[in-house]
Structures are given as C-alpha cells and as structure tokens.
Amino acid sequence: MHAIPATLVVGLLAFTLSGCSSLPDRKQVWSRSSDFFSQSAEVLKAQRKRLANFAGSLVGSHDDEVRDSEVEALFAQPYIDPLTRYLEERSVDDRFAAQLARVAAERNRRCDAISATYAQREATGDNLQRMRRGYLYSCPGEVQVFASRVDSGSASVASARTSTAVKASSEEITKTAAESPPATDRPDTELEDALTRREHSDCYLLYTIRNNTQALAACQPLAAAGDAKAQHHMASLALMRNDAATAADWAKRSAAQQYAPGQLVLGQLYQDGRGVPQDPVRAHGLMKSAADRDLAEAAYHTGRIYMNGTGVSADAGLAARYLEQAASSGHIPAYFALADLHAASEPERFRYWMDKAARQGSARAQFLLGESYARGTHGPADNEAAYVWYSLALLNGHDPAKTGIERQQKLLTNSQLATARSRVEDGINGRWY
C-alpha cells in the first residue's frame, strides 16, 4: 500500500466521527468535517481507492501490491511457460485468487495467439515439432489441434498412395499395415501427459478463483477418475449448492485416500449431521487426522473440539497445541480461540493473541484490543493504545469503534493525540510499533 498522508487519515476520521464532540483547543490535531469536504474531488477519489485497498485487511493490501508486482513482472516478459508455472504453483492458494485470474487470462490469450499463428502455417511435421518444443507445456490443446491437422494431411497422402498401388494384393497390404502401423495410431504419451496436467491445473485453478460453474465441469471427470483433490472440490461445490448428500459422497471418496481437505469436509459433515448421521466422535477422528497432516483449518477445528469437549474429553493442553499449530500459519480464527482459551487463566495472553489478529487486519480484533486497553482488562489500561486500536477498527469498517474514539480522545493531551495519530498512520501502512 502507498503511504497515506496524515492529513488524509485525520480528515477521514473527522468525517467518520462527524457528530462526535471535539475539544476546541485541539483544532491543530483534528481537522473538522468541513475541511474534509473541502478537499478536491481528485483527492477524495484517491482516498476512496486507498480505503478500498485496506478495507477488511489493513496489512493484506500490502501483500496484494507485492503479488500484483510479481504478476506485472510476469507480463513484462514474452514467454508463456513462466505464467503456467505460476498458475500451477499458486493454484491452491486462494490468497492469490485475483492474481491467478489475471495470469490465467493472459496465459490463454498468449496461447490463442500461438494457435492463430500456426493456423496460418503449413501442417508439416517440422512445424509440429517446432510448436511442440516451444508450447507443449503451456498450450497442449493448441498443439493437439495442429497435430490433428498434420495427421489429417498425412492420412490423405497415405490414402492417395494406397489408391495408386493397384498391383499390390490385398494380402500384402494387410500384412504391411499390420507390421508397420501408421503414426496416427501410435499413442503420443508426451502430448497426453501435457493435456492431463492441464486438465488438473484447470480444475484446481477454477476452484481457487471461484469460477464455480466451470470448476464443476472441469473437476467432475477428474473426480470420477479418482483424483482426491478434485473429489474434495466437488464436495465443496456441492455444499455451496446446499446438496449435503452429494457433498458427503465426494468427501468420503476423497477422505478414503487420506486427502486432508477431504477429511476435514467429511469431519465437518459428521459434526453437523449434514448428508450423514451426526457423529462427533468420527468427526473428531477425521479432523485430527487432517490436522496431523498439517492442514491449518483442520488444526483449528481440532483445537476447538478439545477446547469444548465435543466427541472427546476436554483438554486445554491439546486445545492449545492444535490452535497454536493453526495460528502458526496465520489463521485468524485460531488467534481468537487462543485469546479466549487464555483469557481467564493468563489474561496477558489474551492481548498477545488478539494483537496478532489485529495486526493481520481483523477489525473485530482491533476493536476488542481497544476495549481491553481502554478498560484495563487483561492488563494495564493505556488510553493512547486504546485510541489507536479503536481508530484502526473504525477505518477497517467497525462502526461501534466510534464511541470508543470519542471517549478516548477526551482523555488524551494534544501531544498524546499527535503521537496516536502517527501510530494510526503507521498501522494503516503496516509499520507496526
């Protein structure tokens, strides 16, 4: 994210807090709403863009900028294979969904251009080999189309030659054909492998970017053929349609192959009794198995099971272990669960875990952290810190933080407000103190 000038941060808060009381001797610290509205339309437009960048995740927008820069570097180079490798490496990470959609569109555009180029070329074996060497990895479908043209031309030539061989007996022709099958009858394993890899990649990619209709069509044949990941995707797509019975069928197939996401989905179905009889014991077994395969979401659910004692005896130690496993992957709900787990016995740990969630852009965590510092729960009160976290929560769209900001600003000196304002700007830009 680009740095947001302090005047814009101040103006935004003044606009958002219009109607809240402010102290006359603090005009030098907080701009009034009228100042905000007096800014030019261009400045307001730029501000809205900046706000959109961090809405829902103040620090996530910086990550998006890094990802976008990576994509722009890919687009700046002329080759197709780097785009395909990017898609294959990132296709299971939904944090890259927006970038994956862009890269896929560019990869397809470049493959279409190659197809158009070769459509104008003579369908010869030499041209086919050139196309294979350059584009089989990324554009196997286009290579297959050109190969069909070459095979059709070869078959026509062979047919013409056969028709002129009027003196050859039918027995000799049959014998020759049996001993030397034409090239078109020989399996092209390299092309078949490339097409298969592309089919799998398309299924995973379409699922990740939430193109659900095309993902369903792309994943169904792979799932039917036994691909565990595609089976998981089919289960998830069925759940989106509220078809729990179909979801359970696909999830069972995926889980039977020990595929962790498939185990998680099936475990959740058993936990809720959707598409299968409710069975908390079986749900726990499936989720724990998936967690032990390092699936963060499964570790979170397993920790919650141990925390609440559903289907298994409650165990705070195991709950903390699995929740911390999930938290190590940046799993925000795990931060909240750990904060709740420690709130009574180790209140300072509440702030530790809530702080982690707040710095990852959770508006709710930012608000709760503001409440903790304002009220002195889970540790000493800190009016300045409370003001900072309330402000970030409000900027992140959590309207209840308005009341907290109004209350806290009355408790701070001009100097403290100036420092708090600087900390708010730093937080927006991911420069945490």
Secondary structure, 3 states (H helix, E strand, C coil): CCCCCHHHHHHHHHHHCCCCCCCHHHCCCCCCHHHHHCCCHHHHHHHHHHHHHHCCCCCHHHHHHHHHHHHHHHHHCCCCHHHHHHHHHHCCCHHHHHHHHHHHHHHHHHHHHHHHHHHCCCCCHHHHHHHHHHHCCCCHHHHHHHHHHHHHHHHHHHHHHHHHCCCCCHHHHHHHHHHCCCHHHCCCHHHHHHHHHHHHHHHHHHHHCCCHHHHHHHHHHHHHCCCHHHHHHHHHHHHHCCCHHHHHHHHHHHHHCCCHHHHHHHHHHHHHCCCCCCCHHHHHHHHHHHHCCCCHHHHHHHHHHHHHCCCCCCCHHHHHHHHHHHHCCCCHHHHHHHHHHHCCCCHHHHHHHHHHHHHCCCHHHHHHHHHHHHHCCCCCCCHHHHHHHHHHHHHCCCCCHHHHHHHHHCCCCHHHHHHHHHHHHHHHCCCCC
